[in-house]
Amino acid sequence: MGREGVVSADSAGSIVRFAKRYAVAAGGALYAFTVGIGNARHRHLIPDIARRLGHRAGDTPRLHTVAIDELTSASTEVALAEPIAHDGNVSLVELLVLARLVRERRPRHVFEIGTFDGRTTLSLAMNARDDAVVYTLDLPSEEPTELALERSERAFVDKPLSGARFRGTDAARKIVQLYGDSATFDFTLFRAELVFVDGSHSYEYVLSDSLRALALVGGRTGAIVWHDYSEWPGVTRALDHLASRDRRFADLRWVEGTTLAVLIVPATLSS
């Protein structure tokens, strides 16, 4: 067979492979967004696809961006357990950013607001130094709240067990599970050099949690990271408000390619 025949065969093979992938993707999309919409993994695809096609929920985010490899080093080695994201989890890229931050900044105390299933908690603990403590606060199921939750958030609160994905792991020895409403919880008993805010997504809760996160750092050098910026309107509005109205949050940045926002807190910043 001559070269032209080989090229033609390769082209035909590529067309067939593309057609098969197209058929599977089209059929899968039809199923996922019709009969299969009850599956949480399928629902998780909807906002991602909408974002890729230019949809914005609420106001356009106003924070300046920072590249992942500018915020953290690409050479930092991390451990990533539980790579599959469930509905309500951070993405794998976001998990990588958080793991890098913990590895590089080596906080002695980490505080997470919003445990959910414990996937992020586990990653924070696995990448933290051996003597670190990771505190994670979750709202008990069916407990009334001080502030109003977003209507769709109850599905993440009413679960059988907080932190199910870190239970029984080696890293669980570093984790302290706490329970309470972040709007009324006594944070004065704790301190942290890294805080991850992923509790309620309502505007009022994000404002409250952000101020409490800054108090946890307490004038020391530290970092605060928020989840779901640009995704949930309440998170976006709250962080945009803080960045434009409160000098302590003026350096808030949106991590490029993610729904994470980050504030690197200098030691002189007063809470």
ABEGO torsion letter per residue (X at the ends): XBAAAAAAAAAAAAAAAAAAAAAAAAAAAAAAABAAAABAAAAAAAAAAAAAAGBBBEBBBABBBBBAAAABBAABBBBBBGABBBBGBBBAAAAAAAAAAAAAAGBABBBBBGAEAGAAAAAAAAABBAABBBBBBBBBBGBBBABBBBAAAAAAABBABBGAAABGBAAAAABBBBBEBAAABBAAABBBABBBBABBABAAAAAAAAAAAAAAAGGBBBBBBBBGBGABAAAAAAAAAAAAABAAAAABBBBBGBABBBBBBBAABBX
